Amino acid sequence: MTALDLVATDATEQAEMVRSQRVTSRSIIEATLRRIEDLDGSINAYRVVMAESAMADADRIDALADGNRASLPLAGVPVAIKDDTDVGGQVTAWGSNPHRGICELDSEVVARLRAAGAVIIGKTNVPELALWPWTASKRWGVTRNPWDMDRTPGGSSGGSAAAVCTGMAAIALGSDGGGSVRYPAGLTGAVGVKPQRGRVPVGPEHHSGWHGLLVLGPITRSVRDAALFLDIVTTSRGSSTFRDSVIARPERLRIAVSTNPPPGTQVSLTSAGREAVEIASKLLIGLGHEVFEVDIDYGLASLWNSTVRLLTGVRDDAASWPDRGDLERRTRAVARLGSLLPPRSLRRALRREPTVAAAINAVFDSADVVLTPLCASPAPLVDDCPTTGALRSLRKANTSAWLVPWNVIGQPAIAVPVGTDQHGLPTAVQIAGRASDEATLLSLASEIEANLAFPRWATPPQHM
């Protein structure tokens, strides 16, 4: 098996090969580091590559007794961590100047991944304070989409998505406060899961957690890898696992297709976005599911609710920064907008979440799953992503309007690739579900994956 074969293999298979001693963890990590060396000079997915510690961890796994190694579900798998989550011995820079000091301990989610045999290979780039749906910062530069280097991979988990879709990591951890796992996953041909709120532990480094909007979730090259990740980092679900859901073919589901964006978001679905929904819908009809169109009742309250929680969350995050003068001008401007909101605004937003949830969840009276566009348009050009101006940047962020309401109500949703557009760029849809029902979403996503042939492997030019 060549080095390229090793990094092209998904995490589930990589771990099985290490457990059965068909390959060593060292060989997988060496191949991944070589891939990073070849590609990341052009892509800029990583803020820091932890080559020395990754090789030491790989050797430690290879030296384990057979029985101990065989018990590790992620044995030797290279995993990237978004640079808003703590990794022991590293700085958590949040896309800004790293003056916060070296972290003594792993965040809980990172510790659980390590305990499962994962090899942490590096920390991936984010926009400052994980604020924008593109990945660029004054301090760490621009991260590019490997499918088209003139375009963004999205954000704020853009570095994680770019790493996974090129084989610079098998799995990457992302965070999602308004689509920040699902959007970049969809723009890069990967699977991205926003779990149920509270499913994955969120460490204190996330400060406000944007007042309940933010969750942590995986970006992977297969649905089974996403299920594997969730099985490892979440509390036991009893006798069944998320991987069981992937293996089981879903029963005939009632699938509501909804393309109406939340009011006030001022987005218009392009032909490419509409075609992605149509491809998924036709497939699901052919597989025997009941598919019908609806308009979801998001209401103006959902946009107001998310905006209040975002602005006050950024205000609180900026207030915790050691030196606010290090932050970009537009970051400080967004924080100032949050400071203008009276305290009762946040209290009212949190109090009204159940009302917003009840309106959105009315769709589940007649449906088991909701299918929506992932975003309004293909991956934006890097040059079209604002570098200054808080209000201009906030308006540009509306392209992923269909994703945000599920953060407001805390329910699970998955970005599922469905093909490529006329320019060869990945396209995707979102499927969302009832509270705590990731199992149904994973099962349906796996069925889509098994029946749609599409590329998940980006091959950008090597760095010269």
Buried (B, 14 or more C-beta within 10 A) or exposed (E): EEBBEBBBBBBBBBBBBBBEEEBBBBBBBBBBBBBBBBBBEBBBBBBBBBBEBBBEBBEEBBEBEEEEBEEBBBBBBBBBBBBBBBBBEBBBBBBBBBEBEEBEEBBBBBBBBBBBBBBBBBBBBBBBBBBBBBBBBBBBEBBBBBBBEEBBBBBBBBBBBBBBBBBBBBBBBBBBBBBBBBBBBBBBBBBBBBBBBEBBBBBEBBBBBBBBBBBBBBBBBBBBBBBBBBBBBBEEBEEEBBBBBBEBEBEEBEBBBBBBBBBBBEBEBBEBBEBBBBBBBEBBEEBEBBBEEBEBBBBEBBBBBBBBBBBBBBBBBBEEBEEEEBBBEBBBBBBBBBEEBEEEBBEEBBEBBEEBBEBBBEBBEEBBBBBBBBBBBBBBEBEEBBBEEBEEBBEBBBBBBBBBBBBBBBBBBBBBBBBBBEEEBBBBBBBBBBEBBBBBBBBBBBBBBEEBEBBBBBEBEEEE
